[in-house]
């Protein structure tokens, strides 16, 4: 089991520290449109992948201060995910059930052609008042690609394809008579009408921790998602990406994955973490580890997502325990403010019991974050 997090070591003095961004930190949640919850464990998870549960969850999240929801993309079963709803259609359903929440649909270059996705997203953008976004997933699940007859490219080639995919999306959404001659996609005087409502285009997210992923973000993406990590580890990534982006004349915002266990006492939160790990499904976790670590270690520098994840880390799909948002509301708020101080713009959160924990987070944690931000802003102004 991971060592207890020492929140007192990272809690900031709000009277002296300034934040890198004056904008409030944003919050997103993982949409459970895939069965099995967000941990590979036999612990009870009061969550469901069905539409009614997710409509209610989206409305709860909207009322409790969440800005975004991220729908997952899976084509085949594995590691407890027996059933999966398709991400773009499911995102549209959640947008139809809400008024302000923005929903990010995860998509895979390969199964999707950029012209098809560009048209899907443009239509949904008009139907929902400009609240749809996309997350370009370069691919980690080799067995899924081979099961549906899609070629499995080498690590850096997957990111080259994703970069072309993003450049094509931007071109289709912002230009008429769009022409593009790439290694993976070719367009000849193509015009999409109507174009999306959002200007210049719907937001484009991507993930990854490898050199190729970070360099792609620095060139073309609006947002970069990284797996869970320590404050120090995230700071190194933020500094690296922002320096590269500046060289490219580009700006990119940073999101980090986290699994939140907020309880009235630290002991209670740590007990929940211990139970999740104690009840982990060893065979499923190891199988997931073999699948994702070949993807992470396949990067030339061996630093991709999951390259250094332990068994305990892998129990939560995207290293969410590493971020350390486990404890009392005060401890978690301090940790979030520390993340903001090193340049994080958004925290993407998974929960054990989504309905009640989204509400608890909005009622008990988020107000403390906003109070801390206000103190920091006042100190900066002074």
C-alpha positions in Angstrom: 0.0 0.0 0.0 1.3 3.5 -0.8 2.8 5.5 2.1 0.5 8.0 3.7 0.6 11.4 2.1 2.2 14.2 4.1 -0.2 17.0 3.4 1.5 19.4 5.8 4.6 19.3 3.6 2.8 20.6 0.5 0.1 22.9 2.0 0.9 26.4 0.9 0.9 29.6 2.8 -1.8 31.5 1.0 -0.6 34.9 2.3 2.7 34.7 0.5 2.5 32.4 -2.5 1.2 33.5 -5.9 -0.4 31.2 -8.5 0.9 30.8 -12.0 -2.6 31.4 -13.3 -5.1 34.0 -12.0 -8.0 31.9 -13.4 -9.8 29.5 -11.0 -8.6 25.9 -11.3 -11.2 23.9 -13.1 -12.6 20.4 -12.3 -13.7 17.5 -14.5 -14.9 14.1 -13.7 -14.5 10.7 -15.5 -17.9 9.7 -17.0 -18.6 6.1 -16.0 -19.9 5.2 -19.4 -17.8 2.0 -19.1 -18.8 -0.7 -16.5 -16.6 -1.6 -13.6 -16.0 1.8 -12.1 -12.7 3.6 -11.9 -10.7 1.1 -9.8 -9.8 -2.6 -10.7 -11.1 -3.8 -7.3 -13.9 -5.9 -5.9 -14.7 -3.2 -3.4 -18.3 -2.0 -3.6 -18.6 0.9 -6.1 -22.0 2.6 -6.0 -21.8 3.7 -9.6 -23.3 2.6 -12.9 -22.6 2.8 -16.6 -26.2 3.2 -17.6 -27.7 6.4 -19.0 -30.1 7.3 -16.2 -27.3 7.1 -13.6 -25.1 9.3 -15.8 -27.7 11.9 -16.6 -28.3 12.4 -12.9 -24.5 12.4 -12.3 -24.0 15.1 -14.9 -26.7 17.3 -13.3 -25.2 16.8 -9.9 -21.7 17.6 -11.2 -23.0 20.8 -12.8 -24.7 21.9 -9.6 -21.6 21.2 -7.6 -19.1 23.2 -9.5 -17.7 20.9 -12.1 -16.8 22.4 -15.4 -16.2 19.4 -17.6 -17.0 15.7 -17.9 -14.8 13.3 -19.8 -16.4 10.3 -21.5 -14.2 7.2 -22.0 -13.6 5.4 -25.2 -13.4 1.6 -25.1 -14.3 -0.9 -27.9 -13.8 -4.2 -26.2 -14.2 -5.7 -22.7 -11.3 -6.1 -20.3 -10.1 -5.5 -16.7 -13.7 -5.3 -15.3 -15.0 -3.1 -18.2 -17.5 -5.6 -19.6 -19.8 -3.1 -21.2 -19.1 0.2 -22.9 -21.2 3.0 -24.3 -19.7 4.9 -27.3 -18.2 8.2 -26.2 -19.5 10.7 -28.8 -23.1 9.6 -28.7 -23.0 9.3 -24.9 -21.5 12.8 -24.5 -24.3 14.3 -26.6 -26.8 12.6 -24.2 -25.2 14.2 -21.2 -25.0 17.6 -22.9 -28.8 17.4 -23.6 -29.4 16.8 -19.9 -27.4 19.8 -18.7 -27.1 23.5 -19.3 -23.5 24.6 -18.6 -21.4 21.5 -18.2 -18.9 20.9 -21.0 -18.4 17.3 -22.1 -15.2 16.0 -23.6 -15.6 13.0 -25.9 -12.6 10.7 -26.1 -11.8 9.4 -29.6 -9.2 7.2 -31.2 -7.4 8.0 -34.5 -7.6 4.9 -36.5 -11.2 3.8 -35.7 -12.3 7.4 -36.4 -11.6 9.3 -39.6 -11.1 13.0 -38.9 -13.7 14.1 -41.4 -16.3 12.0 -39.7 -15.4 13.3 -36.3 -15.2 16.9 -37.5 -18.8 16.6 -38.8 -20.1 14.8 -35.7 -18.6 17.4 -33.3 -19.7 20.4 -35.4 -23.3 19.1 -35.4 -23.3 18.4 -31.6 -21.8 21.9 -31.1 -24.8 23.4 -32.8 -27.3 21.2 -30.9 -25.8 22.0 -27.5 -24.9 25.7 -27.7 -21.1 25.1 -28.1 -20.3 22.8 -25.1 -18.6 19.8 -26.8 -14.9 19.1 -26.8 -12.7 16.1 -27.8 -9.9 14.2 -26.2 -7.6 12.6 -28.8 -6.4 9.2 -27.4 -3.3 8.0 -29.3 -3.8 4.4 -28.1 -2.7 2.2 -25.3 -4.8 -1.0 -25.7 -3.1 -3.0 -28.4 -5.5 -6.0 -28.0 -8.4 -3.6 -28.7 -6.9 -2.4 -32.0 -6.1 -5.9 -33.2 -9.6 -7.1 -32.2 -11.3 -4.6 -34.5 -8.7 -5.0 -37.3 -6.9 -1.7 -36.8 -3.1 -1.6 -37.3 -1.1 -1.1 -34.1 1.6 1.5 -34.8 4.8 2.0 -33.0 4.6 4.4 -30.0 5.9 7.6 -31.7 4.1 6.8 -34.9 0.8 6.8 -33.0 1.6 10.3 -31.8 2.5 11.4 -35.3 -0.8 10.2 -36.5 -2.6 12.0 -33.7 -0.8 15.2 -34.5 -2.0 15.0 -38.1 -5.5 14.1 -36.9 -5.5 17.3 -34.7 -4.1 19.5 -37.5 -6.8 18.2 -39.8 -9.6 18.8 -37.3 -8.4 22.4 -36.8 -8.2 22.9 -40.6 -11.7 21.5 -41.3 -13.2 23.5 -38.5 -11.6 26.9 -39.4 -11.1 26.9 -43.2 -12.9 26.4 -46.4 -11.3 24.5 -49.3 -9.1 22.7 -46.8 -6.2 20.8 -48.4 -3.8 18.6 -46.4 -1.3 16.1 -47.7 0.1 14.1 -44.8 1.4 10.6 -44.2 -1.9 9.4 -42.6 -4.6 11.8 -44.0 -5.2 13.6 -47.2 -7.8 16.2 -48.1 -8.4 18.1 -51.3 -10.4 21.4 -51.2 -12.8 20.1 -48.5 -15.3 22.5 -46.9 -17.4 21.6 -43.9 -20.6 23.6 -43.4 -21.8 24.5 -40.9 -18.7 24.9 -38.9 -18.8 24.6 -35.1 -20.2 27.5 -33.1 -17.1 27.6 -30.9 -14.3 29.9 -32.1 -11.8 29.2 -33.3 -12.9 25.6 -32.7 -14.0 23.1 -30.0 -11.3 22.5 -27.4 -8.9 19.7 -28.2 -7.5 17.7 -25.3 -4.8 15.0 -25.4 -3.1 12.7 -22.9 0.3 11.1 -22.4 3.6 11.5 -20.5 6.2 10.5 -23.1 8.4 12.9 -24.9 6.3 12.4 -28.1 3.1 13.2 -26.2 4.5 16.4 -24.6 6.0 17.6 -27.8 2.7 17.1 -29.6 0.9 19.0 -26.9 3.4 21.9 -27.2 2.7 22.2 -30.9 -1.0 21.6 -31.5 -3.2 20.8 -28.4 -5.3 23.2 -26.3 -5.1 20.9 -23.3 -2.6 18.3 -22.1 -3.7 15.5 -19.7 -1.1 13.7 -17.7 -1.5 10.6 -15.4 -1.5 11.1 -11.6 1.8 12.2 -10.1 3.4 14.0 -7.2 3.4 17.8 -7.2 7.1 17.8 -8.0 6.7 15.3 -10.9 3.8 17.4 -12.4 5.8 20.6 -12.0 8.6 19.1 -14.1 6.1 18.2 -16.9 4.4 21.5 -16.8 7.7 23.4 -17.0 8.9 21.2 -19.9 5.7 21.5 -21.9 5.3 25.2 -21.4 8.9 25.9 -22.4 8.5 23.9 -25.6 5.1 25.5 -26.3 6.6 29.0 -26.0 9.3 28.0 -28.5 6.4 27.0 -30.9 4.5 30.2 -30.3 1.7 28.1 -28.7 0.0 27.9 -25.4 -1.4 24.8 -23.7 -3.3 24.2 -20.5 -2.5 21.4 -18.1 -4.9 18.8 -16.6 -3.9 16.0 -14.1 -5.7 12.8 -13.3 -6.6 12.1 -9.6 -8.7 9.7 -7.6 -10.4 11.5 -4.8 -11.2 9.9 -1.4 -12.6 12.7 0.7 -13.8 11.8 4.2 -14.3 13.5 7.5 -11.0 12.2 8.9 -7.7 11.2 7.3 -7.9 7.8 9.0 -11.2 7.1 7.3 -9.9 8.1 3.9 -6.8 6.0 4.2 -8.9 3.0 5.3 -10.9 3.3 2.1 -7.7 3.4 0.1 -6.4 0.3 1.9 -9.6 -1.5 1.3 -9.6 -0.7 -2.4 -6.0 -2.1 -2.7 -6.7 -5.1 -0.4 -9.7 -6.1 -2.6 -7.9 -5.5 -5.9 -8.4 -8.2 -8.6 -4.7 -9.3 -8.9 -5.1 -11.1 -12.3 -7.0 -8.2 -13.8 -4.5 -5.6 -12.4 -1.5 -7.6 -13.7 -3.2 -8.0 -17.1 -3.9 -4.3 -17.3 -0.3 -3.6 -16.3 1.1 -5.8 -19.1 -1.1 -4.0 -21.6 -0.4 -0.5 -20.6 3.2 -0.8 -19.6 4.2 -2.1 -23.0 2.7 1.1 -24.3 4.5 3.4 -21.8 7.8 1.6 -22.0 7.6 1.5 -25.8 8.4 5.2 -25.9 12.1 5.7 -26.9 13.0 7.2 -23.6 10.8 4.7 -21.6 8.9 7.5 -19.9 5.4 7.1 -21.2 2.2 6.7 -19.2 2.4 3.8 -16.7 6.2 3.2 -17.5 7.0 3.3 -13.7 3.6 2.4 -12.2 3.5 -0.1 -9.3 0.8 -2.7 -8.7 -0.9 -0.3 -6.3 -0.8 2.5 -8.8 -2.4 0.4 -11.5 -5.4 -0.5 -9.3 -6.6 3.0 -10.4 -6.4 3.1 -14.2 -4.5 6.4 -14.6 -2.2 6.5 -11.5 -4.9 8.5 -9.7 -3.7 7.6 -6.2 -0.3 9.1 -6.9 -1.8 12.6 -7.0 -2.6 12.3 -3.3 -6.1 13.7 -3.1 -6.9 11.4 -0.2 -7.8 12.7 3.2 -10.0 15.4 4.8 -11.5 18.3 2.7 -8.9 20.6 4.2 -6.0 18.3 3.2 -7.3 17.8 -0.3 -8.0 21.5 -0.9 -4.4 22.3 0.2 -3.1 19.7 -2.3 -5.1 21.1 -5.1 -3.8 24.6 -4.4 -0.3 23.1 -4.5 -1.0 21.7 -7.9 -2.3 25.0 -9.1 0.8 26.7 -7.8 3.0 24.6 -10.1 0.8 25.3 -13.2 -2.1 22.8 -13.2 -5.3 24.3 -14.7 -7.7 21.4 -14.3 -8.0 18.3 -12.1 -9.7 15.3 -13.7 -11.3 13.2 -10.9 -12.5 9.7 -10.4 -14.5 8.6 -7.4 -15.6 5.4 -5.8 -19.3 6.3 -5.4 -19.9 9.0 -7.9 -23.3 10.5 -7.0 -22.6 11.1 -3.3 -18.9 11.9 -3.6 -19.4 14.5 -6.4 -21.9 16.2 -4.1 -19.5 15.9 -1.0 -16.7 17.3 -3.1 -18.8 20.3 -4.2 -20.0 21.0 -0.7 -16.9 20.4 1.4 -13.8 20.6 -0.8 -14.4 23.1 -3.6 -15.4 26.1 -1.3 -12.0 25.7 0.5 -10.2 25.7 -2.9 -12.0 28.9 -3.9 -11.3 30.5 -0.5 -7.6 29.6 -0.9 -7.5 31.1 -4.4 -9.1 34.3 -3.2 -6.5 34.6 -0.4 -3.7 34.0 -2.9 -5.1 36.6 -5.3 -5.4 39.1 -2.5 -1.8 38.5 -1.4 -0.6 38.8 -5.0 -2.4 42.1 -5.5 -1.0 43.4 -2.2 
